[in-house]
């Protein structure tokens, strides 16, 4: 449907997003929005990094030169590695007595991007660009946090808010100007011992692609944003209902006799209106592949959908008119990101928005 109706070829689009170059462009976007200076550090000692592929960056405030901490990027797939995309806080910030050096925040972005092919650098599909932006949202929530106690640092907020800052940053991945800024066709990428970098290579010929992704490709991609969003949203509703149902049984006997597969599959089918492969509901155990139901946030899966409403409100009220506005970015950094979980998130959000968040804004996007 994407290819035939919208002329969107995700393999072609990926050619404009070589992983290492695109990530550097992503970091430059964060520099612009949040008023930062981000520098790539050379770490040759094994006790500073856990694998040779890990990259380390220092993060400073551009105006005051305040040092925030270290950002570790571990993006490539390898055997035995954590097999999802996530951000991990290694060391949090907290207040110290006057005269003592403040703790340096360390945070790590872990992904599983496929390694380069023999004739191309590693390329990112658009959904991987979104994932990286999302997880970097957690990373900068972490790096810019300045709460009194470590337990409230960065993305240690209430579960009903923690995903909102990262979901907000996904919006930049649908802004044509931002996508063009992130892009660089792989034929313009050279190789050196430190990794990929932009440079004019020997691939000069009449049919060579433009360096920046063409506007027509970007506009076609943006047109597809809402494709299947109704189904995907109702799928999230089904997962949320399942999460609540299995963690809120009426009695001990009820949980013992619960047919979890039937509950999961019936909710998924009835809510999404997508028919399963059989007449009954014994056609799989998809819940067994979802750690969210058992990793410490039980009965809270609904927050992933709820925080999308909050993210939509932040985007449309502040960033939509000028996504690269540093004035708005600094306002967001000071009022939301710096406080982590040390303030009442609902009150802070209402002040940032200039009013209460509403579901209507998210429905407009859908």
Buried (B, 14 or more C-beta within 10 A) or exposed (E): EBEEEBBBBEEEBBBBBBBBBBBBBBBBBBBBBBBBBBEBEEBEEEEEBEEEEBBBBBBBBBEEEEBBBBBBBBBBEEEEEEEEBEBBBEBBBBEEEEEEEBBEBBBBBBBBBEEBEEEEBBBBBBEBBBBBBBBBBBBBBBBBBBBEBBEBBBBBBEBBBBBBBBBBBBBBBBBBEBBBBBBBBBBBBEEEEEBBBBEEEEEEEEEEBEBBBBEEBBEBBBBBEEBEEEEEBBBBBBBBBBBBBBBEEEEEEEEEEEEBBEBBBBBBBEBBEEEBEEEEBEBBEEBEEBEBBEEEBBBBBBBBBBBBBBBBBBBBBBBEEEBBBBEBBBEBBBBBBBBBBBBEBBEBBBEBBEEEBEEEBBEEBE
